Amino acid sequence: MTHNSGTIDTNLMKDRETIPLVCPVGESHCAFLDELARLRQQNRELAEQVRTDTLTGVFNYRHLIQSLEQEIERTRRSAQPTTLIMLDLDHFKLVNDTWGHDTGNAALVNATAAIRGAVRKLDVPCRYGGEEFAVVLPSTSLLMGIQVAERLRNTIVNSPLRIDDQVIRLTASFGVDVFAPGDTETPEAFLKRTDQYLYQAKQNGRNRVCHAIDARLNTGTSISQAERDALLGGDDETDS
């Protein structure tokens, strides 16, 4: 597949970048090395631009698909589930219409900072497009993913955007699903499946987490009846 070849090429580039620069004629100040160092820096900057959203600084859709490909393959090899969170800022058009697109962009950056501060270093936060984001949670059960999504929801609620004397409170809706051992979907199909729960959260009143509770709750983890009851009862508890 094309993505796999791209990953191999990227790894080769990284390996080459670790090779120490040595002047072929032994000069202490070598114009050749200066130029090579400059080209290496340009390559690093271009590689970062290819996989990073310029506004928010998190990964972009292209990197999201590559990350899902890698984690899905890891799930198939190790039998450790991969959980995906998708979230969309609520009533975002109203923010743009009321305060303007610059404030809307500031709201996206503000929400991104809240997301990055609430996930682990190994998790992969990405901008899916517009005001929609995705977070890939490697080696994470559905139950744990739901807990992360609830933490993210509360973090965004408690991280209002402050511009001059204005306080703009944001909320977000979440969909959570898991790619379990034995699943055979493509990354795009897994995204679509999870996005359906996000749509459900929007339809059910926003500022809530919806998830694949019925068929997949026991995938990758064992839970008590009390935990199951807490999750089933937690869907209706949202902040106004």
N, C-alpha and C positions, 0 to 999 in steps of 0.2 A: 504493500500500500504506500501511497505517496507520503502520508504523515510519518510512517515508520522510517522511510528513507531520509526524510528531513531531520528526524531525531538523531539518526546515526551521524549525518553530516554535521549537525550542531555539536555532538559530542566530540567528533574529530577536531572541529575548530577549537573547542575548549582545550583539548589535549595539546594542540599546537601552541596555544597561548601560554601554556605553562613552561614551554621550552625556554631556558635562559637565553638572553640575547648576548652574543659574543661577537666582537668585531673580527672579521676574517683575517685582518692584517695586524691585529693586536693593538690598535690605536685606543687610547683612553677616551678620546672624544671622537666619535665616529658618526659622520653624517648619515651613513647607511642605517645604523642602529636607530638614530633619531627618527628617520623616516619610517622605519619598520614599527617603532613604538607608536608613532602617530597613526599609522594604518591600523594597528591593533586596537587602539582606542576608538577609532571610527567604527571598526567592526563590532566592538562591544556596544557602542551607542546605537548602531543600526539594529543589532539583534534585540536590544531592549525595546526599541520602537516597534518592531514587528510583533512583539507579544504583549505590549503594554498599552492600556488606554491612556491617551494623552491628558485627558482632563482629570481623571481621578487617581491615576498612578497604579491602579490594580491591573491585573491581567485582563486581556481582551477576549473576544469570542474565539479567535483562532487558538489561543493558548488553552482556553477552556476545553475545546474539543480534544486537543492533544493530551491534556491532563486526564480527561475522562478515558481516553484510549489506554493510557498507561495504567490507570487505576483499575479499569475493567479487566485488563490482562493480568494485573496483580491478583485481583479477586479470583480469576479462573485458576491461577497457579497455586495460590495460598489458601483459598477458601475463606478469606477475610472479606467481609462485606464492604462496599463503598457506598456511602450515603451522600445524596445531593440535596442541597437546599437552594430553592429559588425564591427570590423576594422582589417585590415591586413596591415602590413608594406610593402611598395612597394619595389620591387627589392631586397628583403632581402638576397636572395642567392648570389647576387653580393657582398654584404657586407661581407659575410662569405668567399667567394672565394678570395676577394681582400685583406682583412685585417686579416682574420683568425676567428676562432670560438670564441676566447676570446673577440675579438672586437665585434663580433655579439652578444654575451651575454651582453656586456656592452651597446650595442645599445638597446637591449630589456629592460634592467633596466632603461636606459635613457628615453625611450618612456613610460615606466610604470610610472615614476615620473611625466612626463608631463600629463598623463591621470589622475592620482590621484589628481594632482593640479588643474585640470579643472572641476572636477565634485563635486557634493554636498556630504555631509557626509552620507545622506540616500541612495545615489546611490551605486551600487554594481559592482565595476570593477573586472573582472576575466580574467585569461589567458585561452583562449579556447584551445590553443595548438600551438606549433611552434611559429610563429610570428603573430598569430591571437588572438585578444582579444574581449571580450564582456563586455558591460556595461548595467546593468539592471536599468531602471529609474522608480521607483514606482510612481504611481499617476501622470503620465506625459502624456500629449497629444502628438500626432505625430508631430504637429507643434513645440512644445517646444523641442521634441527630436531631430528634424532636426537642430534646432538652437544650441543645445548642441553639436551635431556632427560637425557642422561647426566650433564651438569654439575649439573643440578637434583637428580638422584638422589643424587649424591655429596655435594652440599651438605646435603641433608636428613639423610643418614646421619651427617655430621660436625657436626650442629647439635642435640645432645641437649637435651631440656628439663630444666632444673635447678630443683627446688623444694625448698627447705630442704636436707636432706642426701640427697634422692632425685635420681637421674639416670635419666631415662626416654629411652631411645634409640628413635628413630622411623625407619621406612623407608617408602618409597612405591613403588607400581607405576605404570607409565607406558604410555600408548598414543600413537602419533604417526602422523599421516597428513597428506597435502597436498591442497589444492584447486588443481588445475592448470588452465591455460588449456584451454578446451574442456569442462570439467566443467559440469554443468547442475543439480546438486543444490541444494536449499534449505539454509540454515544448519542447520536441525534434522537433516536427513539427513546432512550432513557430520559433525555432532556424533555421530550414531549410528554412523556408519562408523568414526570414530576411537575411540569407546568400545568397539568390538569388540576392538581391539588392547589396550586397557586390561584388558578381561576376559581376554584371552589371557595377559597378563602375570600376572594373579592366578592363573590356572589352572596356569601353568608354574612356580610357586614364589614369586611376589612379589619385590619389591625388584629389579625389572628393567625394561628398556625393550623393548617390542614395537612393530613398525612395519610399514608397507606396503613391505617391502623389494623384492619381486619385480617388480611391475608398474610401480612409480612411482619407482624409485630415480634414474633419469636425468632425471626431470622437473625442469626449471628449472636444471639444472646438469650439467656433465660431470665424471665421476669416473674415476679410474684403477682398474685391476684391484686394485692394492694396497689402495686405499681400500675397494673393494667387499669384498675378503677380510677386512679389518679389521672392517667392520660385521657381516658374516656370522658372524665368530668372536666378536664382542663380546657377543652376546646371552647367552652362558653364563657370563660373568664377572660375578658379583654378590657383594656384601658380605654376609657372614653376619650 
